[in-house]
Amino acid sequence: METGVRSHQGELFVHPLSNPGATGICPEMLEVAEECSRAGDFSLAAEIYSSQLADLQQPDRGLCLRKADSLARAGRVSEALDSYCTAASLGKLRPEELTLLVETIARTLREKELGILGQGKGSGSSSSGEDGAGSDGECCEDEELDLFSCRLCKCLLHEPTTAECGHTFCKRCLEEDSVRECVHCKQKLSSRDGLPNGRRLNVVLSGLLDKLFATESQARRLWVEGEVLWKNQSLPEALEKYNAAVDLVPSSGRLLYQRAELHMEMRNFSQAVQDASSLCRIKPLWTKAHCLKATALSKAGRNDEALQEYFLCVALKPDWTKVKLEAQKVLSELFSSVFENEDLPTPLHPLQGGLTTRLIKPPALLRSLRPLTQRPGSSSQDSEFSVTKSFPVDDSSSRLSAPCPSKSDHAAGEDSTKSLAGVLAVLPAPPGGIKRKHSGDGPSAIFGPPAKLLRPDEASGIQKATVCGGRVVAAELMDSGDMECSLCMRLFYEPVATPCGHTFCLRCLERCLDHNSNCPLCKENLSEYLATRGYNKTLLMEEVLQRYLGDELMERKKIHEEEMKELSNLNQEVPIFVCTMAFPTIPCPLHVFEPRYRLMIRRSMETGTKQFGMCIADELKGFADYGCMLRVRDVKFFPDGRSVVDTIGVSRFKVLSHGQRDGYNTAKIEYLEDKKVEAEELVELLKMHDSVYEQANSWFTSLKDNMKSQILSHFGHLPSKDPDPQASPSGPAWCWWLLAVLPLENRAQLTILAMTSLKDRLIAIRRVLIFVTRKRPR
């Protein structure tokens, strides 16, 4: 016959009866016990199982386990242990039979001793941020993931390399085959960043890290060298590197963790335990650290202490199945060790009392347990665990006497029935605040959270380690001179790292690449970098500037904004493109290849105006006194830096003064508008407007098809006639279209462009139309 209760995963956990047909076992009562368990009344279920056991001549192993599980679920751990011991005396406990005991002890430790809110048994993840563990028990040392940490290896940046997206990682981390995209922005990363020699370290950041964190940077180099030696199976040499690194930064959790793993591989289990113990003191809630310590203790044959760490792991992370199974396995072995190779008496009836005391007979086990049941400086009378009030036990639980003959010790055993000490007498050390000194351990192992269990001097050490992990930057070490652009000799503004590892202001770099596709410092060819135009800011550098050089950066930003404001003034200093005639409303595509005009176009885009002036050349003045403002509609860049700029005419202007800036021409201008007329002049203007439009339309339709096609492909169709020719400050659009397609010299077009009288412009256009019509071959 089978019955049982549901485990934390919702599955029915069944302990089969040893002898289902035995006299005294009532199937109906077992069904009632099962119903009680389903209803959550585990104490009543345990009483029913007890009554069934009382009617048996010999204890039934399956019933004992069911009773033990019910008592564990009810929180009556001492009585549950009594029943587990009885079952263990009848047959070896398998790890899967101890699931509820492990969960109960770990949950109680989590809620009562660690002071962490408990989770439901079906919880799929640990509570947010308490242990820093992921779904697999891995830890992210959030206190160390500061500004200068690599988000791939979680350590101080070693040979910092800036990826094309602008985020910075360790060079060796980026070169791992598994790294295909940035963990920050998810942008895909190229394998070699466009360079024949692979990725390069960021020169400025590398120097800055060596200056700010000299000791840790040196330790990180030794650490990396040790990893390489370890990978090549040069274990003794690798250990030397790790030892030197730990001497420099003894509070580095990950470094200690790796050295402990190296000790494990070298089978130096005692040293591995020491490193793991130090790590647990530094990071008391790092689940992976306790798991490592438990593994090292288990390998060293110290299963009682290993069980402590496994319990704490399950308490910190209830859903870590692998560790839970290990705890069950070790617990099973400890139960077995009590009963193997001993001449044990025939087990007594479970309700006759004192069973646990009778079963724990091996003197060696008692000697190892006794120190763990005493706080430092306490006598045998108060030999309680430090978690006396942490694990509630039902008042009706059976009293378990300590295995000591003295009367006073017997009294102490009576007092301990409501504490974890009495409950876990059959187990090794209890999970909570007990210090145990081992011959190979070094410092005493502290078990539990530092807030409750660490000595004041140890707590202060952890606080210092946290500060060290946070990497506080000394103000006197941060110098703005370390963060200057080598081109403009000013503080970096929008810093950009090139693939060769050098850093410049974004605009400084762009200006250099306008003239030459090589790096300004190392002269390495950056053609591919220029082709992709991947000018992403180095985000770490920008964050450093904002955090540590905030005032200097604000001043630098102020200078930049003043420059942009000056450049965006489209009256006082308008950039002038000296090339061809341009007219309002007429498209003007441009092929830009000269460095000065690359800079000019880029500035017009950066300032947001997206405008510049177009003038024809003048031998004496450099450019003509009249021109047309163009607005950029689109820019297409070529890999070599050239670009095709799609612009359209906006308005006419007159040049008041000529100037230059950074190699290109500038001008102070005033805008031109047509003078409006009224009354009889307006009537006359409208008649002339309609007449000249018809004349222009007739001329265009009379052109040969091939010529007409060329005009249409470049300028489009003749715009329609405007109902109000004075509506636009520049006059009707068709006039400018016609002026652009008529076969006129630039000087003649310039004369008409400068006119502010629509009537005069129409007269001039009519004369040109009459002239070209007469000259046309018949």
N, C-alpha and C positions, 0 to 999 in steps of 0.2 A: 504494500500500500504506500502511496506517495501523497505528500501534501507539502505546503511551503508558503513562503511569502514572496512578494515581488521585490526584485532587487531595484537599485537606483535607476536602472535602465528600463524598467517596466517589464522585465522578463520574470517568469515564475522560477524561483530558486528552490529546488526540491532536494531534501536529504532523504534518500530511501531508508526504510526501516531495515534493521538487521534481520529481524524475525517477525514479519508482518502477522504471522498466525500465533504469536506467543500469547500465552494465557495472561490476561490482565490488560491487554491493549484493546481499547474500545474504538472501533472505526467511527462511531457517531460522535464521540468526544473529540476525535482528531478533526472531524469536519467542522465542529464548533470552533475549535482552535484556529482553524484556517479562516473561518468567517471573522473571527475576532481580529486576526492579523489584517485582513482586508479592510476592516473598519477602523484600523489604527489603534486598537486596544491591545497592544503587545504584552502588557503586564498580565492581562487576563489569559492570553494565549500561553504565556509562560507558566502560569499556575496550572492550567489544564495539562500541559506537558509534564509538569512536576507530579501531578496526581497520577498520571499514567505511569510514570517511572516508579512511583512508590509502590505500585502493585506488582512490579516485576521482581523476580528472584535475582536476576542479573541486569545491570543497566543496559539499555539498548542504545547503540552508538547513534543511530539516526535520530532517535528521540532526543538524545542529549544535544545534538547539533541544532535541532529545531528549537529546543528550549534556549540554547545559547544565542541563537540568532534573534529570537524574540526578546530576550533580556537585553541584548545589545541595542536593538531598535528602541527599546524602552529607556535606554540610558543607564541601565543597571549593569555597569561594566564588570564590577567585581563578581557578581553572581554569574554573569555570562562567562567569565574566565573559568569559574568553577566548573561549569558545564563543558566548556571546550577542553579543559584538562581531563575530565572524565572520558570524553569522546577520544581524546588523544591516547589515553591509557588502553582503550579498547581497539585502537587501530590508528595508524599514522594519519595525521590531518593533511589533506591535500591542499595546495595553495588556493584552489577555487572555492574551497569550503570556508575560507577565512575572509571572504570579500566584505561581509557586513561588519566584522570586527575591525578591519582596517579602516573602513569608511567611517565607522562610528568614532573611533579614537581620533582620526584625522579631523573629522568635522568638529568634534568637541574642542580639540586643540586650536583649530582655526577660530572658532567663535569665542571661546572663553579665555584662552591663554594669549593668543596673538591679537585679540581685540579686533578681528576683522569680521565684518558682517558675513554670516553664512550664506551659502547658496543652496538652492534646491538640488536634490540629488540628480536631477536630470539636466542640470546646467551644462550647457555646451561649451562654456568658456569661463575663464576666471574673471573675477570682478575687475572693473576697468582700472588698469594702471597700478594695482596694488603690488603685484610681483613683477611687473614688467615682462611677463612671459607671453609668448605667442602661442598659437594652437599646438605647437609641437614641443612646448617647454623651452624654446629658445628665449633668450633674454635680449632685450634692446636696452643698453645702459643709457637711459634717457638723460641721466645727470651728466654724462660725458659727451653726449651728442650736441656739443656747442658749436659755435661758429667755425671753429677750426678742425672739426672732425669730419672724416670721410664718411659719407652715408653708405658706403659699401662695406668697409671693414670696421666701421664704428670707432676707429682709432684716430689719433692725431695724423693729419695729412703728411704723408711721406712722399717726397718728390711730387709735389702738387702739380696736377696737369688739368688745364681747363679744356673741357670738351667744346665742340662746336655750338652747343646750345647755351653756353655761358656758365654752366655749373662746373665745379672743381672737385676732383677726386684724386686719390693716389694713382700714380702712373701704373703701378703693377695691378691695381684693381681694374682700371679701364682696359688693360690688355688681356684680362681674362676672357676666354672664349664665350663664356656664358653671358657676358655683359653686352647686350644688344641695344638697349635703350636706357635713357637717363631715368634714374629712380625718382627724380624730382618732377620733370616735365613730360616724361614718357616719349620724348623725341628719339627717333632712331639715330644711333651713333654709327659713324663709319669706322671701319676697323683700323685704318691708318691715318685718318684725318687728312688725307690728301698729300701726305709727305712721304718721300721714299724711305726715310729713316724712322718711320713710325711717329708716335706721339712724343712731345717734348715737355719737359717740366716748365712750369710757369716761373720764370726767373725772379720776378719781383716777389711773388708770394713765397717762394722757397727761401729767399734771403730774409723775408720778414718773419717766417716761422722759426728759422734758426736763431734769430735775434731775440724774439719774444719768449721762446720756450727752448732755450739752449739745452738744458738737461734732458727734457723729454724728447727732443728731436734726436739727441745722441742715443738715447735709449731705444727710440723707435728704429733707428738704423741698425743697432745691434739685434733688435728683435727680428727685423726683416732678414738680416743675415742668418740668424738662427733658423728661421723658417725655411730658408733655402737649403741650409745644411741638413735639416731634418728631412726635407723632401728627398734629398740625395742619400738618405740613410746614414749620414755621418752624425750619429746620435751623440757621442761624447763631445764633439766639437760644437754641436748645436746647443747642448746643455751649458757649455761655457759661455756662449753668447747670451743665452737666456739669463744665466746667473748675473752676468755683468749688467744686463738691462734691468733686472729686478733690483740690483743694488742702487741703480740711479733713480728708479721710480717704484718703490716698494708698494705703493698704494694702487697700482694699476690692476684693476680686476681682471681684465682680459689677458694681461700678460701672465699673471699668476695662474689663471685658468690653463693657458697653453703650457706653461712649465709643468703644471701638475699632470696634464695629459702626456707630456714627454716623459715624465717620471714613470707614469703608468706603462708606457710602451717599453721603457727600459727596465720594468719590473722593480723599480724603486718605490715600493708601495708605502713605506713609512714616510719618505719625503713627499710623496704625492698627498698623503693625509695631512702633512704639515701645511703644504701650500693650499689645499682645499679648506683647511680650518682657518687659515689667515683670510682666505677669500670670503668665507662665510661671515667672519667678523666685520670685514669691510662692507660687504653687501648682504646683510642678514636676510633680505627678502628676495634674493636672486635664486629662483628655484633651481636653475641649472647648476649653480655652485653647490647646493646641498646634494643634488643628484650625483655630482662628481665626487663629493666627499663620501657619500654612501657607497659608491662603487669602489673607491679606493679602500675604504674600511673593510668592505666585503672581500676584496682581493687579499687584504692583509690578514684575513681570518678573524676579524673583529666584528662578527655578525650582530652582537648586541648593540654596539654603537651605530652600525650601519642601519639597523632598524629605526633608530631615532631619526636619522636623516631622511630615511624614506617616509616616515610618518610626517615629518615637516614638509617634505615635497608634496605629498598628497594634500596636506592641510592648505598649503599655499596655492596649489593648483589641482582641484578635485577631478578635473577631466583628463589628467595626464595618465592615460591607461597603462603605458609601459612601466612607469614607476610604481603604480599601484600593484601591478602584477609582481614586480620585484619585491615589494614590501610583503605581499602575501607569501612569496616563496621563502624569504628569509624568516618570516614568522613561523611558517610551517617547519623549517629546519630547527628553529629554537624549541618549538614544542616537542619535536622528535628527540632533541638532545637531552631533554629532561627524563625521558622514559627509556632510552636505549642504553644497553649495557649496564643496567642496574637491576639488582634483585628486589623488585618491587613487590609489596604485599598484594594480596587479592584486593581489588578496589572495593571500597566500602559503598554502602548505599548512599546515593547523592544527598539525601536529606538527613543523614546521620551526623553531618557537621564535620568540619576540619579536614575535608578531602584535599583541599589544595595544600594544606600544611603537610599532610601525609605523603603527597606526591612529590613535593620539592625536597628530596632527600640528599642529592649530591652535594657534599660540603663545598666543592670548588665553585659551584654555581652560587651557593649562598654567600661565599666570601666575595664574589664579584658583584653581587647585588647589594650587599649591605652598605658599602660606601655611597652608592647611588641613591640610597633612601635617606641620606642625611645631608642637611645643609651645612656649609662650613661653620664650624664652631658649635654645632648642636650636639646634644648628648643622645644616648640611645632612647631616652624617654620621648624626645621630640623628633625622632628620625622619620620625618615626613618629607614628601616631595614638596618642592616649592610651589606646586600648583594645587595645593590642598583644596582651595575653594574654586578651582577652575573646572573640575569635572563633577557635576552633580550626580549623586548616587541615591537611589531610592532608599528611604529609611527602613524599608522592610527587607533590605538586602542582608544576606547571611554574613555574620561577622567572621573575618578571616584573621586568625592570629598570626603574628610574626613567629618564625621558627626559632625562637630563643627560649631557653628554659626559665629565665628569671621572671619574677613576678612583675617587676616594673616594665620589662620589655613586653610582657603579655598585655599589660595595660596600654602600652603604646600601640600594640597591634589592634586592640579594640578601638582606640581613637582613630586609627587610620582607615576604618571601614568606609568612611565618607570621603576619603581622599584618593587620589590617583595612586598614591604609594601602596596602599593596601590592595587596590584593585589589580595593579600590574606587578604584583610580587612574583608571579610566574614568568614575567617577561624580563628582558634586560633592563636598560635604563629607561626611565619614563621620559616622554616628550615634553620637557619644560624646565628651563632654567637651571639644570644641574651641571656643575663643573666636574669634569673627570680628567685626571692626569694620567697619561700613558707614558711609558718609557720613551717612546719615539715621537711623542707629539709635540714637544716644545711647549708653547703656551697652553694654558688650560683651554679646553674646548668649551665655548659658550653656546648654549642651545636655546634659541629663542630670539625675539625681537629686541633690539638694543634699547628701546624706550623703557622696557621693564627689567631686562636681565643683564645689561652690560654695566661694568663698573664705570664710574665717572671719567677716569682717565681714558678708558677705551672708547667711551662715547665721544669724547673730545677728539680722539684720533680719527674717528669716522667723520666727524664734522670737517676736520682739516682735509681729509681725503676728498670729501665732496667739493670743497672749495677748489682743491687742486684739479679735480675732475672738471669743474666749471671753467678752469683756465683763466683766472683773473689776470688781466693784462696790466702790468705796472705802467703807470702814466708816463714815467720818465723814459721808458723804453720806446714809446711810440713817438716817432719823429715824422713830421710832414715831409721832410727831405727824402724819406724812404719811399714816398708815394708821389713822386713828381714825374711828369711826362718828359722824356728825354728830347722831345721835339719842341714843345712850347715852353719848357722849363717852369711849368706851373703845376699845381696839384691836379691829379687826374680828374677829369670830368667825363663821365660816361666811359670808364676804362674798358678797353677791348684787348684781348690777348690774341696774338697771331698764332698760327699753327706751329711756328718755330719757337714759341714760348715767350716772346717779348710783348710788353704791354704799352699801349699808347692811348691818348684820348681818341675817341672815335673820330672826331673831325680832323684831328691832326693826322691820323692814319689815312683817312680818305684823301686828304690833300696830297700826301706823299704818293699814294697809289695813283693819283691822277697823272703824275709825272713819270713814275717808274713802278713796275710790278714787283720790285725786290724789297725785302725788309730793310727799313732805314738803318738798322743796327748791324745785323749779321749778313745782309745782302743775299739772303736765301730767296729763291724765286717763289713768289706767292701768286702765280698766275691762276692756279685752280681756286685758291681762296678768293681772289678777286672775281673770278667767274661766278662763284656761288653767292658772292656778296653776303657771306654769313657773318656780318658784323654784330654779333650778339654781345652785349655787355658782360663783363666778368662779374657775376653777381656777388661772389665772395668779396672781391675787392671793393665793390660799391658798398656792401654792408659794413666792411671794416672802416671805410671812410665815414659813413654815417654815424657809426657807433663811437669811434674813438677820435675822429677829427671833425666833429660836427661843425664847430665854429669856422674852421678853415674851409670846409666844404660849402658852407652857406655863403662865405665871401666869394669863393670861386664861382658858385652858381649865380651870385649877384652880378659878377663881371660878365658872365655868359649871357645873362638876360639883358643886360644893357647893350651888349653887342647885337643881340637879336633884335632888340627894339630899334636900334639904329639902322640895321639892315632892312627892317620891315617898313621904314619910312619911304613911301613911294612918291615923295615930293622932293625931299632934300638930297637924297643920294640914291638915285634909281640906277640899278645895274643896266648897262647898255650892251646889247649884242650887236656888233657891227658886221652886217652881212648883206641883207637884201631889203627890198621894199616890202612893207607889210601894210595892210589896210584893215580898218574896222570891219568886223563880222566875217572876214575872209580867213580860212584855215592857212596855216603857215608851218608845214612840217620842217624840222631841222635835224641835221645830222651833226651831233656834237662830238668832237674828238680832241679839241685843244684843251690842255689842262686848265687854263684859266676859265674857259666856259663850262667845263665840268663843275668846277667850284661854284661858278655863278648860278648854274641851274640848281645845284644841290642846295645852295643857300636859299634860293627862292622857294624851294619846297620846305626846307626846315623852318623858315620864318612863318610859313602858312599863307603868304601872299600869293604864291604861285604865279607871280607876274614879273616881267622885266620889259625893258624898252628895246625896240628894234630900229636901227638907223642904218642908212647906207654910208659908205666911207667918204671922207673928205680929205683931200691931200693936205690942206693947210691945218684944219682943226682936228683931224682924226676921224670925226664923224659929223654928219649933217646936223643942221640946226632944228630940223623937224623929224619926227618919227611917230611910231605907233606902239602902244603898249600891247604886249601879248600875254595871254593867260594859258598856263600849261594845263592841258587836259589829260595827258598820259605820257609816261616815260618808259621806254623799253631799253634795258641795258644789255650790252654784249659782253661776252667773257673777257675781252681785252680792255674793258672800261669804257668803250665808246657807247653812245646811246642815240636813240632816235626819239626826239621830243615832239609830241603832237601839240601844237599851240593854235590859238585863234586870236585874231585882232580884237581889241577891246575899245581903245580910245586913242585919239591923237594928242600929241603934246608938242610944246616948243621948248627947246633947250635954252636955259638961262645961263648955265655955266658948265664947263667941262671939267671932269676929274678922273681919278683912277683909284682903285682899291684892290690890293692883292693881285695885281696883274691885269685885271679887266677894267673897262671904262665905266665911269659913272657920270651922272648929270643931275643938276638941279633943274627941275622942269616946272612948267605950268601947262595945264590941260586946255585943249582947244574945243570950243563949242560953236556951232553955227549961230549966226545972228538971225533972230526971228523977224518976220515982216508981217504987216497987217493991212487990212482994208484993200485998196486997189492994188498995192504991191503983192498982196497974197493971191489975189485973183490972177494977176499976170503970172505969178510964180507957178500956180497950179496948171495953167494952160501950157507953160513951157515944160513943166515936169511931164505932163502926159504926152506932149509932142516928142520930146527927146526919148522917152521910154519906148514909144512906138518905133521911132527911128532905130533905136538900139536892138529891139526885138527883130525888126526886119533885117538888119545887118547880120544878126546871128543865124537866123533861119536860112539866109542865103549862102552861108559858108558851105564848103565841101564837106562831105560826110567824115572823111578822115580827120580833118581839122576840128570839126565839131566834136568828134569822139574824144580827141585829146583834151579839149577844153572841159568837156563833161567829166572826164576821169580825174582831172586835177582840181576843178573848182565847183563841179556840180552844175545844176541847171540855173538859168537866169532867175533870180528872185522875183517874186511877184511885185506888182506896183503897190506902193504904200498909199492907203487912203489919206493919211496926213503926212506929207513929206517932211514936216518940221517936228514930228513926234520925237525923233532921236536927236541927241546933241550932235551926232556926226552925220545926220541926213539919211536919206534912203539907202538901204543895203545894196540895191541893184546898181547904184552908181559906183560903189567900190568894187563890186563884182566885175562890172564892165571895165573899170580902170585897170583891174588886175589882168584881164585877158586881152586888152587892146595892145597892139604892137607899138608901145611907147618907150622911150629911153627913161632911165631912172630919174634924171633931172626934171624931165617934163612931168612924170608922175609925182615927184616931190613937190613941184609947184602947185599942182592941183590938190595934193594932200594938205598943204598949208593953208588953203583958202577957208575962210570962215563964213563965206556967203554962198548959200546953196545956188542962187541965181548965177553967180560967176562960175561955179563948178559945172552947172548944166550947160552954160554957153561954151565952156572949154571942151566939154565932152562932145557937144554937137559939132564943133569945128573938127575934132579928131575923127568923128564918124564920117563927116563929109569928105575929109581928106583920104581916109582909108578906102572909102567906097569908090572914089575917083581913081585911086591908084591900083585897084584890083584889076588883074588881067582879064580881058574878055575872051 
